[in-house]
Amino acid sequence: MKKIFCAFVILTAMFAAMAAPAFAAEMKLAYVDMEEVFDGYQKTKDQDLVLKTAGEAKEKERNDMMASLRSMEDEIALLSADARAKKQEQLIEKKRQLEDFDRNVRQQLAEQRNKMIREIITEIEEAVQAVGQRGGYDMVFNRRMLNYQKKEYDITAQISAELAKKYKKA
C-alpha cells in the first residue's frame, strides 16, 4: 500500500512539475516601479510644493513667535525683581504656546502629507488596474517585490503616461 501511495505522490509531483511551465507560459505578467511613478507624477510634485509653501508659512509664524520670546527675555533682564516675576510667568506661557504650536504644525503637516500620499497611491493603483486590464495582464507586480526582472516586462512608463493624461484632464 505504501508503494502505491508513494508512486501516486511521485506521479502527481511529476505531472505538476511538467504542467507548471505550460501554465506560466500562458500568463501575461508585468511589473511597475511604484517609487518611480510616484516621484515622477506631476501631482506629487505639485502637492510637495503646496506642503513646502505651507511649511514655510508656518516657519515664518514660528520665527515671529521666537522674536517675541527673545524680546520678552531681553525686557525681563532690565526689570526689577517684582516685575520680573510677573513677566517670567508670561514668558513661560509663551514658551508653552510655542511648543504647542510646533507640535500642532508638525501634526497638521504630517496629516496633510499622509492624506496626499494615500490619494496619490490610490490613483496609481487605479492606473495600474486600467493599464493591466487594457493590456490583458494576468498579474502586475511592484518592482520592489522582485529580485530579478527583465526590462521587457516593465510597464512603468505606461502607468506614468496614464496618470499624466488623467492629471492633465483634471
C-alpha positions as CSV (number, residue, x, y, z in Angstrom):
1,M,0.0,0.0,0.0
2,K,2.8,2.4,0.8
3,K,4.5,1.7,-2.5
4,I,1.3,2.6,-4.4
5,F,0.8,5.7,-2.4
6,C,4.5,6.8,-3.0
7,A,4.1,6.1,-6.7
8,F,1.0,8.2,-6.8
9,V,2.7,11.1,-5.0
10,I,5.7,10.9,-7.3
11,L,3.5,10.8,-10.4
12,T,1.4,13.7,-9.2
13,A,4.5,15.7,-8.4
14,M,6.0,15.0,-11.9
15,F,2.7,15.9,-13.5
16,A,2.6,19.2,-11.6
17,A,6.2,20.0,-12.4
18,M,5.6,19.5,-16.1
19,A,2.3,21.4,-16.1
20,A,3.6,24.4,-14.2
21,P,5.8,25.8,-17.1
22,A,3.0,25.4,-19.5
23,F,0.6,27.3,-17.2
24,A,3.2,30.0,-16.5
25,A,3.9,30.4,-20.3
26,E,0.2,31.3,-20.8
27,M,0.2,34.0,-18.2
28,K,0.9,37.6,-19.1
29,L,3.0,39.3,-16.4
30,A,4.4,42.8,-15.9
31,Y,5.9,44.9,-13.2
32,V,5.8,48.6,-12.3
33,D,8.3,50.7,-10.4
34,M,5.8,52.3,-8.0
35,E,8.5,54.6,-6.5
36,E,9.5,55.9,-9.9
37,V,5.8,56.5,-10.8
38,F,5.1,58.2,-7.5
39,D,8.2,60.5,-7.7
40,G,7.7,61.3,-11.3
41,Y,3.9,62.1,-11.1
42,Q,3.2,65.8,-11.5
43,K,0.6,65.7,-8.8
44,T,3.2,64.5,-6.3
45,K,5.4,67.4,-7.3
46,D,2.6,69.9,-7.1
47,Q,1.4,68.6,-3.7
48,D,5.0,68.7,-2.4
49,L,5.2,72.3,-3.4
50,V,1.9,73.1,-1.6
51,L,3.2,71.4,1.6
52,K,6.6,73.2,1.3
53,T,4.8,76.5,1.0
54,A,2.6,75.7,4.0
55,G,5.6,74.7,6.0
56,E,7.5,77.9,5.1
57,A,4.5,80.0,6.2
58,K,4.3,78.2,9.5
59,E,8.1,78.6,9.9
60,K,7.7,82.4,9.4
61,E,4.9,82.4,12.0
62,R,7.2,80.4,14.4
63,N,10.1,82.8,13.8
64,D,7.8,85.7,14.7
65,M,6.9,83.9,17.9
66,M,10.6,83.3,18.7
67,A,11.4,87.0,18.1
68,S,8.6,87.9,20.6
69,L,10.1,85.5,23.1
70,R,13.6,86.9,22.7
71,S,12.3,90.4,23.1
72,M,10.4,89.4,26.3
73,E,13.6,87.8,27.6
74,D,15.6,91.0,27.0
75,E,12.9,93.0,28.6
76,I,12.8,90.8,31.7
77,A,16.6,91.3,32.2
78,L,16.0,95.0,32.7
79,L,13.1,94.8,35.1
80,S,13.0,94.9,38.9
81,A,12.5,91.7,40.9
82,D,8.8,92.1,41.4
83,A,8.0,93.0,37.8
84,R,10.4,90.3,36.6
85,A,8.4,87.5,38.4
86,K,5.2,88.5,36.7
87,K,6.9,88.7,33.3
88,Q,8.6,85.4,33.9
89,E,5.2,83.7,34.1
90,Q,4.2,85.3,30.9
91,L,7.4,84.1,29.3
92,I,6.8,80.6,30.5
93,E,3.3,80.7,29.0
94,K,4.6,82.0,25.7
95,K,7.2,79.2,25.6
96,R,4.4,76.7,26.2
97,Q,2.4,78.2,23.4
98,L,5.4,77.9,21.1
99,E,5.8,74.2,22.0
100,D,2.1,73.6,21.3
101,F,2.4,75.5,18.0
102,D,5.3,73.3,17.0
103,R,3.6,70.1,17.9
104,N,0.3,71.1,16.2
105,V,2.1,72.3,13.0
106,R,4.1,69.0,12.8
107,Q,0.9,67.0,13.3
108,Q,-1.0,69.1,10.7
109,L,1.7,68.9,8.1
110,A,2.1,65.1,8.7
111,E,-1.6,64.6,8.3
112,Q,-1.7,66.6,5.1
113,R,1.3,64.7,3.7
114,N,-0.2,61.3,4.6
115,K,-3.6,62.2,3.1
116,M,-1.8,63.4,-0.1
117,I,0.2,60.2,-0.3
118,R,-2.9,58.0,0.2
119,E,-4.7,59.8,-2.6
120,I,-1.8,59.5,-5.0
121,I,-1.2,55.9,-4.2
122,T,-4.9,55.2,-4.9
123,E,-4.6,57.0,-8.2
124,I,-1.5,55.0,-9.1
125,E,-3.2,51.7,-8.2
126,E,-6.2,52.7,-10.3
127,A,-3.9,53.4,-13.2
128,V,-2.2,50.1,-12.8
129,Q,-5.6,48.4,-12.8
130,A,-6.6,50.2,-16.0
131,V,-3.3,49.5,-17.9
132,G,-3.3,46.0,-16.6
133,Q,-6.8,45.3,-17.9
134,R,-6.3,47.1,-21.2
135,G,-3.0,45.2,-21.7
136,G,-4.5,41.8,-20.8
137,Y,-2.1,41.2,-18.0
138,D,-2.8,38.4,-15.5
139,M,-0.6,40.0,-12.8
140,V,1.2,43.2,-12.4
141,F,3.9,43.2,-9.6
142,N,5.6,46.0,-7.7
143,R,9.2,46.1,-8.8
144,R,10.4,46.3,-5.2
145,M,8.9,42.8,-4.6
146,L,11.0,41.2,-7.3
147,N,14.6,40.0,-7.0
148,Y,15.1,39.8,-10.7
149,Q,13.1,41.2,-13.7
150,K,13.5,41.6,-17.4
151,K,13.1,45.2,-18.7
152,E,10.6,43.9,-21.3
153,Y,8.0,43.3,-18.6
154,D,8.3,46.9,-17.2
155,I,5.1,48.9,-17.7
156,T,6.2,51.9,-15.5
157,A,6.2,54.3,-18.5
158,Q,2.7,53.3,-19.4
159,I,1.5,53.8,-15.9
160,S,3.2,57.2,-15.7
161,A,1.6,58.2,-19.1
162,E,-1.8,57.1,-17.9
163,L,-1.5,59.2,-14.7
164,A,-0.2,62.2,-16.7
165,K,-3.1,62.0,-19.1
166,K,-5.7,61.9,-16.3
167,Y,-4.0,64.7,-14.3
168,K,-4.0,67.0,-17.3
169,K,-7.7,66.5,-17.7
170,A,-8.4,67.3,-14.1
